[in-house]
Amino acid sequence: MEKTFIANMSESGNDFKKLPKSAREFTCFLDLIIEDTLKNLPVNFTPTYIRCNKRGCYGIISTKIDFDENAIEWKCSVCPTGGAITNLF
């Protein structure tokens, strides 16, 4: 089964320090994806230098930006982990 994460970036106001460690780490992982994708603006899946965050996986994350949906889609090159980051703009 494919593991898909959806992150809605319109929600704000959470105190980052109060989040559990795993949530803070995942937020930083998504931050890397957003930064790399907005720097390069790939419209097709393009490999990044970001390693998959799944324990034991050594895949590389590929990303693309969908301007119509205001979203970044990402996926691992090895495992089925991937997702979308929405409401960026």
Long-range contacts (C-beta under 8 A, 24 or more apart in sequence): 1-80, 2-80, 2-81, 2-82, 3-54, 3-79, 3-80, 3-81, 3-82, 4-82, 4-83, 4-84, 5-81, 5-82, 5-83, 5-84, 6-83, 6-84, 6-86, 7-83, 7-84, 7-85, 7-86, 8-86, 8-87, 9-34, 9-85, 9-86, 9-87, 9-88, 10-86, 10-87, 25-53, 26-53, 29-53, 30-85, 33-61, 33-63, 33-72, 33-74, 33-85, 34-72, 34-85, 34-88, 36-63, 37-63, 37-64, 37-65, 37-72, 37-74, 38-65, 38-72, 41-65, 43-67, 45-73, 45-75, 47-77, 52-76, 52-77, 52-78, 52-79, 52-81, 53-81, 54-79, 54-81, 57-81
